[in-house]
Structures are given as structure tokens and as C-alpha cells.
Amino acid sequence: MKRRAAWWTGAAVVLLLVGAALGRGLLARKAEQGRMLAHPADVALELAPLDVARVQPRELLRTLEITGALKAVNSAVVKAKVAGEVQQLSVREGDRVTAGQVLGRIDATEYAWKLRQAQEQSAQAGAQLDIAERALENNRALVNQGFISKNALDTSVSNAAAARAALQAARAAAELARKAQNDTVLRAPIAGEVSQRAAQPGERVAVDAKLVEIVDLSRIELEAAVAPEDVGAVRIGAAARLQVDGIAAPVLARVARINPAAQAGTRAVMVYLAVEPQPGLRQGLFAKGRIELERRTASSVPATAVRIDQARPYVLAVEDGRVVQHGVELGLRADAAARGDEALVEVNSGIADGSTVLRAPWVRCARHPGAAASARRGARAGHRVGLFGRHHDALKRRTATAPCGSPASRSPTR
């Protein structure tokens, strides 16, 4: 029993000693970590070429995204000017036609008889006028001889005038009948291609019934609805690049007209772009693209290099291997889609051309909001920075230390 008690006592002492040693080790480690946080050691960060960028003049382009459908500038719908049975319709979708070409006919039998009737009535009115004029001449002679009264002569004058008016009306009716007969022949009002055939031979159609639609694809435009807040920046003649369904290559266009009135429902303003003709363009195809609003060359940086987690935008520059903060004044923001790669932001002041700035979002100063969340990968104040890559040979493996916000960050601006 005594041996067992002694053994347990010895084991307890050993455990206490081990626990004390472990506790002292943990306390020492925490103290060391605190000292490292208070006085960070130099840690070299390896940055890939894509993690940095140069402040340099670039071409900046601001654009406005648009969508819409292509439409032929000149199009026409051939309608029935007279009612009747479609006797002939010789064109179909896709056929090319010339202005004035005969497209078809409506049965003209009824209109031919109406024309003949009107012509006969006109001839009858002419004969009645001859009788009235001869009677008038005779009555004038009789009045001079005193055989009839003046009232009888006035009646003859009125009869002749009425006969003359009846003849004019009959002739007008004959012309209308002739026009109706001519309207049974369907002709193309413009040159182009048939886009729709809406009737078939043997079908009876009413007046104004749609028969054929023709589009002229030599001139095509895009109708795009633009928001009221954006239309003020659009100017006549502005260039645009479109992507049209079914056409791989970009299609060029220019703003031709701007509607002076807004749409009643959406309040959007219609903008019309003249599209450069090319094979494959068809009326009704959907197109999307961008109108060029502003283009200029200015000092700029990638948008990913600009940080906005403070009251004023800033960038982190690499100067002698140190991370240095520069507050910047921004200008034009270029569109990523217009350049085909990434968005750019104009820098009006705050950092000089030729400076190297960090694009890596995980590099930040410890005193910035949110720095603790990225402390495992981030570069705190005083950390060293090493640049690697053939595009940065001048700064390759150059490292130094300086806290962010040091006097070095207040370098002369451009």
C-alpha cells in the first residue's frame, strides 16, 4: 500500500511539472507573437507579374451598352387597293424585285365593266351637252327676233351649264374606274427583297389587305432604347461596335438619329444607328454592342489597383521595395468590354507616371480596416516586397522596409 501511494504521488508531481513547463511555453509563445505584431519582422513577399501594374498613359474609352433589332431603312408593304380575287402572285420570300416590277394581279373583270359603264355614261353626258348647247344658240336667235321671252333664254343657259357639269362628273367617274382597273395590277414600290407573301392565288382579299412585304437591305439601322440619364452623352456620328446574332465578326455602326421624344411607357429614348452593310445582315436580327461616348489618352491604372476602403481612393505603390500608400484623384473609368481585357481608371493626381502599384488584393497595410482578416497572407506595415518576373527586372528581388503612410508615401504628385 505504501509503495502504491508513493507511486501515485510521484506520478502527480511529474504531471504537475510537465503542465507547468507547457504553460510557460505557451505564455512565452504568446509573448513572442505579441512582440512580432508590435514590431513586425521583415518578410519578403513574392509578387507575380500580374500582381503589379504601371501608372502610364493609356487610351481610355467610355462606352454605353445598347441592344436592339436590325431594321431596313427602306421597306414597303404592298396592299390591295381594290377588293377582289387574287388572280396571280408571282413572287415569294427571298425573291429580288425592282421598283415598278409587276408582282401579281387581282381579277379585273368587274373593274373593266365598271370602266366601260363609266365611259358610256360620259359619252351620254357629252351628247346631252351638245343638245343643250344647240338649244341655247337657237333660243338666243329667237330672243333677238322677239319670238321667245328672256326667261326662256335663261332656262336654256341653265340647261347647258347643267349638261356641261354632268359631262365633267361622268368623265371623272370614268377616270376613277380606269384607276381601279389599273390598281388590280400589283407593282413593287421599291427595289429590294420579298420578306413576306401574305396571300395566295384564288384568295379573295379586301381593300388594304396585306399581300407582299419588301425590304431593302442596302441600308440597315439598329433601333436601340437608351435610358434618359444616358442619352445626353450620346452624340450624332458616334461610333459603335455591334455583335449581331449569326455573325462572328464585329459590325461597325454610327449614330444617325436620336428621337426627340421619349417612349410613352418606358420613357426611354430611341437611338438609331446606321449599320455598315455586309453579307449576313437581315432585318429583325438581334444585336448588342457599345456606343463610344468618350475616348482620350491619360495616365491610368487597372481598376483592381484602386482601393476604396477609406474615405479617399488610394493605391499601394512599390517604392524601393516598400509598400507605400498614395491617395489619388480619379477621372474617367474605361470599360472592360470596350478594351477586351480589364477596366482602367484615369488617375488625375496623387502618383507619378511610371510608378509601380499593387493589384494584388491580399496585400494591404495592417492599420487599414479589414487587415486582420488577411494577416495570414497580407503585407503589414514594414514588410518587405520582392518582385519577380521578366517585366520587372529593375525591381527584381529588391527588398526594404518602411511602414505604410511613411513620409515616402507623400511623394510629389504629377
Residue pairs with C-beta under 8 A, 6 or more apart in sequence:
40 366
40 380
40 381
40 382
40 383
42 382
42 383
42 384
42 399
42 401
43 379
43 383
43 384
44 384
44 385
44 386
44 399
45 363
45 379
45 383
45 384
45 385
45 386
46 386
46 388
47 358
47 360
47 363
47 385
47 386
47 387
47 388
48 388
48 389
49 388
49 389
49 390
49 391
49 392
50 359
51 358
51 359
51 360
51 363
52 318
52 356
52 357
52 358
52 359
52 360
52 387
52 392
53 301
53 302
53 305
53 356
53 357
53 359
54 354
54 355
54 356
54 357
55 299
55 300
55 301
55 347
55 351
55 352
55 353
55 354
55 355
55 356
55 357
56 299
56 300
56 353
56 354
57 297
57 298
57 299
57 300
57 353
58 297
58 298
58 299
58 300
58 334
58 344
59 295
59 296
59 297
60 294
60 295
60 296
60 297
60 298
60 300
60 332
60 334
60 344
60 346
61 292
61 294
61 295
61 334
61 335
61 338
61 339
62 292
62 293
62 294
62 295
62 332
62 333
62 334
62 335
62 338
63 290
63 291
63 292
63 293
63 335
63 337
63 338
64 226
64 230
64 233
64 234
64 290
64 291
64 293
65 288
65 289
65 290
65 337
66 222
66 224
66 226
66 240
66 271
66 273
66 288
66 289
66 290
66 291
67 224
67 286
67 287
67 288
68 222
68 223
68 224
68 225
68 286
68 287
68 288
69 222
69 223
69 284
69 285
69 286
69 287
70 220
70 221
70 222
70 244
70 275
70 281
70 282
70 283
70 284
70 285
70 286
70 287
71 220
71 221
71 222
71 223
71 283
71 284
72 192
72 215
72 216
72 217
72 219
72 220
72 221
72 283
73 216
73 219
73 220
73 221
73 274
74 190
74 192
74 215
74 216
74 218
74 219
75 190
75 192
75 195
75 213
75 214
75 215
75 216
75 283
76 188
76 189
76 190
76 192
76 213
76 214
77 210
77 212
77 213
77 214
78 103
78 186
78 187
78 188
78 189
78 210
78 211
78 212
78 213
78 214
79 208
79 209
79 210
79 211
80 106
80 186
80 205
80 206
80 207
80 208
80 209
80 211
81 180
81 183
81 207
82 106
82 111
82 180
82 183
82 184
82 207
83 204
83 205
83 206
83 207
84 106
84 107
84 108
84 110
84 111
84 184
84 204
84 205
85 106
85 107
85 202
85 203
85 204
85 205
86 104
86 105
86 106
86 107
86 199
86 200
86 201
86 202
86 203
86 204
86 205
86 211
87 104
87 105
87 106
87 107
87 108
87 184
87 201
88 104
88 105
88 201
89 103
89 104
89 186
89 197
89 199
89 200
89 201
89 211
89 212
90 102
90 103
90 104
91 97
91 103
91 104
91 194
91 197
91 212
92 194
92 197
93 194
93 195
93 196
93 197
94 193
94 194
95 193
95 194
96 191
96 192
96 193
96 194
97 103
97 188
97 191
97 192
97 193
97 194
97 214
98 188
98 191
99 188
99 189
99 190
99 191
100 187
100 188
101 187
101 188
102 185
102 186
102 187
103 186
103 187
103 188
103 211
103 212
104 186
104 201
104 211
104 212
105 184
105 185
105 186
106 183
106 184
106 186
106 205
107 184
108 181
108 184
108 185
111 177
111 180
111 181
111 183
111 184
112 181
114 177
114 180
114 181
115 174
115 177
115 178
115 180
115 181
117 177
118 170
118 173
118 174
118 176
118 177
118 178
119 174
119 177
121 170
121 173
121 174
122 167
122 170
122 171
122 173
122 174
124 170
125 163
125 166
125 167
125 169
125 170
125 171
126 167
126 170
128 163
128 166
128 167
129 160
129 163
129 164
129 166
129 167
131 163
132 156
132 159
132 160
132 162
132 163
132 164
133 160
133 163
135 156
135 159
135 160
136 153
136 156
136 157
136 159
136 160
139 148
139 152
139 153
139 156
140 153
140 156
142 148
142 152
143 149
143 150
143 152
143 153
186 211
186 212
188 212
188 214
189 214
190 214
190 216
191 216
192 214
192 215
192 216
192 217
192 218
193 214
193 215
193 216
193 217
194 212
194 213
194 214
195 213
195 214
195 215
195 283
196 210
196 212
196 213
197 211
197 212
198 209
198 210
198 211
198 212
198 213
199 205
199 209
199 210
199 211
199 212
205 211
215 283
217 277
217 281
217 282
217 283
218 277
219 274
219 277
220 274
220 275
220 277
220 281
220 283
221 256
221 272
221 273
221 274
221 275
222 242
222 253
222 272
222 273
222 275
222 287
223 270
223 271
223 272
224 270
224 271
224 272
224 273
225 263
225 266
225 268
225 269
225 270
225 271
226 234
226 268
226 269
226 270
226 271
227 268
227 269
228 262
228 267
228 268
228 269
231 258
231 269
231 271
233 293
233 294
234 255
234 258
234 271
234 291
234 293
235 255
236 255
236 256
236 257
236 258
237 254
237 255
238 254
238 255
238 291
238 292
238 293
239 252
239 253
239 254
239 291
239 292
240 252
240 253
240 254
240 255
240 273
240 289
240 290
240 291
240 292
241 250
241 251
241 252
241 253
241 289
241 290
242 250
242 251
242 252
242 253
242 273
242 275
242 287
242 288
242 289
243 250
243 251
243 287
243 288
243 289
244 251
244 280
244 281
244 285
244 286
244 287
245 285
245 286
245 287
246 280
246 285
247 278
247 280
247 281
250 289
251 275
251 276
251 278
251 281
251 287
251 289
252 275
252 276
253 273
253 274
253 275
253 276
253 289
254 273
254 274
255 271
255 272
255 273
255 274
255 291
256 272
256 273
256 274
257 271
257 272
258 269
258 270
258 271
258 272
259 269
259 270
259 271
259 272
261 269
262 268
262 269
263 269
263 270
271 291
273 291
275 281
290 335
290 337
290 338
292 338
294 332
296 332
298 331
298 332
298 346
298 347
299 346
299 347
299 353
299 414
300 334
300 344
300 345
300 346
300 347
301 315
301 344
301 345
301 347
301 357
302 342
302 343
302 344
302 345
302 359
303 333
303 336
303 342
303 343
303 344
303 345
304 342
304 359
304 361
305 315
305 316
305 357
305 358
305 359
306 313
306 314
306 315
306 328
306 330
306 345
307 313
307 314
307 315
307 316
307 364
309 368
309 369
309 370
310 368
310 369
312 327
313 327
313 328
313 329
313 330
314 325
314 326
314 327
314 328
314 350
315 325
315 326
315 328
315 347
315 350
315 351
315 357
315 358
316 323
316 324
316 325
316 326
316 357
316 358
316 363
316 364
316 365
316 404
317 323
317 324
317 325
317 326
317 351
317 355
317 356
317 357
317 358
317 409
318 324
318 356
318 357
318 358
318 385
318 387
318 395
319 355
319 402
319 408
319 411
320 398
320 400
320 402
320 408
321 384
321 385
321 386
321 387
321 395
321 398
321 399
321 400
322 384
322 385
322 400
322 401
322 402
322 406
322 408
323 358
323 363
323 365
323 379
323 381
323 383
323 385
323 402
323 404
324 402
324 404
324 406
324 408
324 409
324 411
325 365
325 404
325 405
325 409
326 350
326 351
326 355
326 409
326 411
327 350
328 347
328 348
328 349
328 350
328 351
329 347
329 348
329 349
329 350
330 345
330 346
330 347
330 348
331 345
331 346
331 347
331 348
332 345
332 346
333 343
333 344
333 345
333 346
334 343
334 344
334 345
334 346
335 343
336 342
336 343
347 414
349 413
349 414
350 413
350 414
351 357
351 411
351 413
351 414
352 411
352 412
352 413
352 414
353 414
356 387
356 392
356 395
362 374
362 377
362 378
363 378
363 379
363 385
364 370
364 371
364 374
364 378
364 379
365 371
365 379
365 380
365 381
365 403
365 404
365 405
366 372
366 375
366 378
366 380
366 381
366 404
367 381
367 404
367 405
368 404
371 378
371 380
379 385
381 403
381 404
381 405
382 401
382 402
382 403
383 401
384 399
384 400
384 401
385 399
386 396
386 397
386 398
386 399
387 395
387 396
387 397
387 398
388 396
388 397
389 396
402 408
